[in-house]
């Protein structure tokens, strides 16, 4: 097989990279500025190393693909990698702990040709949404053609919590942002950070600086859980986050999404005296203030419309959806949110 050494242009959905002699690891925050993202136990940067939404994108007529990786320290947990073409998931591969390669078989005649006019099918290999992955190379059949086609899909940046990171989704292309992105043909950058969606100003600057045609901000649940913002500071933080983003994205549609249902948290005050319902109300108020100030392309969506009381049986721990629940959110985001944001 012919070996293609992993380079940054092969990846989508990453913010930065860590390069060693063994390969390239995608990171979802600027790794060179890691010291500027303080959090207990550096948890925010740890979550940034999890490649949720990150994939390899390329075109080829090869009948085989092999991704060489550095084995992640996953304990007994297996990693799953998905191969997709357009909206379709063609294959999922489960990789045992310690394995250093992922193999796919494919039929080039079943793929979608590149929109650029290239007759090669365009594929994406989705990295496991939780376990950090260092990619050494991609291998294809000897004599097969290979290209990195231009991507003219609208660019969607999605910010959120563990519910956007989707650790327990069935596979990486079945997280809710991936489901919705595949449905609408969007180039996704997923900045879901488990336990770490606290509207940090430096994260706002990352969002501001990323190329984007539309953006979603799914806010509230981590702030509730950590008691990190109260009735004085939370509305100001929402407004500040949006205004930071607007410095370089003054007109793109931004959808602010309130928290999905969490029955035990709806009316239970947290450490700063706020319920989950309170955070939804404060989010609504912040969005309305911004719209009254002239932000006409800022839209509000209710998380409970995407996953509400009738869906609570899909919350095994009362907080995080199960695999079926994540796909349900993705389908509803595709139906209710993205059509209002895509121009």
ChimeraX attribute file (.defattr): number of C-alpha atoms within 10 A of each C-alpha:
attribute: neighborCount
match mode: 1-to-1
recipient: residues
	/A:1	14
	/A:2	14
	/A:3	15
	/A:4	14
	/A:5	14
	/A:6	20
	/A:7	16
	/A:8	14
	/A:9	10
	/A:10	16
	/A:11	21
	/A:12	19
	/A:13	23
	/A:14	24
	/A:15	20
	/A:16	17
	/A:17	21
	/A:18	14
	/A:19	15
	/A:20	10
	/A:21	6
	/A:22	12
	/A:23	19
	/A:24	22
	/A:25	24
	/A:26	28
	/A:27	24
	/A:28	26
	/A:29	24
	/A:30	19
	/A:31	18
	/A:32	10
	/A:33	10
	/A:34	14
	/A:35	11
	/A:36	12
	/A:37	17
	/A:38	13
	/A:39	13
	/A:40	7
	/A:41	8
	/A:42	12
	/A:43	15
	/A:44	21
	/A:45	23
	/A:46	17
	/A:47	24
	/A:48	26
	/A:49	24
	/A:50	25
	/A:51	28
	/A:52	34
	/A:53	32
	/A:54	28
	/A:55	28
	/A:56	22
	/A:57	22
	/A:58	20
	/A:59	23
	/A:60	22
	/A:61	21
	/A:62	21
	/A:63	14
	/A:64	18
	/A:65	20
	/A:66	18
	/A:67	21
	/A:68	21
	/A:69	21
	/A:70	18
	/A:71	19
	/A:72	16
	/A:73	12
	/A:74	14
	/A:75	8
	/A:76	9
	/A:77	11
	/A:78	15
	/A:79	23
	/A:80	21
	/A:81	22
	/A:82	22
	/A:83	24
	/A:84	20
	/A:85	20
	/A:86	20
	/A:87	17
	/A:88	14
	/A:89	18
	/A:90	18
	/A:91	14
	/A:92	20
	/A:93	14
	/A:94	14
	/A:95	18
	/A:96	16
	/A:97	15
	/A:98	15
	/A:99	14
	/A:100	16
	/A:101	17
	/A:102	20
	/A:103	16
	/A:104	17
	/A:105	13
	/A:106	15
	/A:107	12
	/A:108	18
	/A:109	11
	/A:110	10
	/A:111	21
	/A:112	16
	/A:113	19
	/A:114	20
	/A:115	15
	/A:116	10
	/A:117	8
	/A:118	13
	/A:119	14
	/A:120	22
	/A:121	24
	/A:122	24
	/A:123	24
	/A:124	22
	/A:125	25
	/A:126	28
	/A:127	27
	/A:128	26
	/A:129	27
	/A:130	23
	/A:131	21
	/A:132	23
	/A:133	24
	/A:134	24
	/A:135	24
	/A:136	23
	/A:137	19
	/A:138	22
	/A:139	18
	/A:140	20
	/A:141	17
	/A:142	11
	/A:143	10
	/A:144	13
	/A:145	12
	/A:146	17
	/A:147	16
	/A:148	14
	/A:149	17
	/A:150	12
	/A:151	13
	/A:152	11
	/A:153	13
	/A:154	18
	/A:155	21
	/A:156	25
	/A:157	24
	/A:158	23
	/A:159	25
	/A:160	26
	/A:161	23
	/A:162	20
	/A:163	25
	/A:164	27
	/A:165	28
	/A:166	28
	/A:167	23
	/A:168	19
	/A:169	22
	/A:170	16
	/A:171	22
	/A:172	31
	/A:173	33
	/A:174	25
	/A:175	30
	/A:176	28
	/A:177	33
	/A:178	27
	/A:179	24
	/A:180	26
	/A:181	26
	/A:182	22
	/A:183	18
	/A:184	18
	/A:185	14
	/A:186	24
	/A:187	21
	/A:188	25
	/A:189	27
	/A:190	25
	/A:191	31
	/A:192	28
	/A:193	27
	/A:194	22
	/A:195	19
	/A:196	22
	/A:197	24
	/A:198	24
	/A:199	24
	/A:200	15
	/A:201	15
	/A:202	16
	/A:203	22
	/A:204	18
	/A:205	15
	/A:206	16
	/A:207	26
	/A:208	20
	/A:209	14
	/A:210	16
	/A:211	14
	/A:212	20
	/A:213	20
	/A:214	22
	/A:215	25
	/A:216	24
	/A:217	26
	/A:218	23
	/A:219	24
	/A:220	27
	/A:221	27
	/A:222	22
	/A:223	22
	/A:224	25
	/A:225	14
	/A:226	15
	/A:227	17
	/A:228	15
	/A:229	21
	/A:230	20
	/A:231	13
	/A:232	9
	/A:233	10
	/A:234	20
	/A:235	21
	/A:236	15
	/A:237	19
	/A:238	23
	/A:239	18
	/A:240	18
	/A:241	21
	/A:242	24
	/A:243	17
	/A:244	20
	/A:245	22
	/A:246	17
	/A:247	12
	/A:248	16
	/A:249	21
	/A:250	15
	/A:251	14
	/A:252	19
	/A:253	22
	/A:254	28
	/A:255	22
	/A:256	25
	/A:257	25
	/A:258	26
	/A:259	29
	/A:260	28
	/A:261	26
	/A:262	22
	/A:263	15
	/A:264	11
	/A:265	18
	/A:266	17
	/A:267	13
	/A:268	14
	/A:269	15
	/A:270	17
	/A:271	14
	/A:272	13
	/A:273	12
	/A:274	20
	/A:275	20
	/A:276	26
	/A:277	20
	/A:278	19
	/A:279	24
	/A:280	22
	/A:281	13
	/A:282	21
	/A:283	26
	/A:284	20
	/A:285	15
	/A:286	21
	/A:287	21
	/A:288	17
	/A:289	14
	/A:290	18
	/A:291	14
	/A:292	10
	/A:293	9
	/A:294	10
	/A:295	19
	/A:296	13
	/A:297	16
	/A:298	20
	/A:299	20
	/A:300	18
	/A:301	19
	/A:302	18
	/A:303	19
	/A:304	17
	/A:305	17
	/A:306	22
	/A:307	24
	/A:308	16
	/A:309	12
	/A:310	9
	/A:311	15
	/A:312	19
	/A:313	12
	/A:314	18
	/A:315	19
	/A:316	11
	/A:317	11
	/A:318	14
	/A:319	18
	/A:320	21
	/A:321	27
	/A:322	19
	/A:323	19
	/A:324	16
	/A:325	21
	/A:326	27
	/A:327	23
	/A:328	22
	/A:329	25
	/A:330	25
	/A:331	19
	/A:332	17
	/A:333	23
	/A:334	20
	/A:335	15
	/A:336	14
	/A:337	22
	/A:338	22
	/A:339	11
	/A:340	14
	/A:341	19
	/A:342	17
	/A:343	10
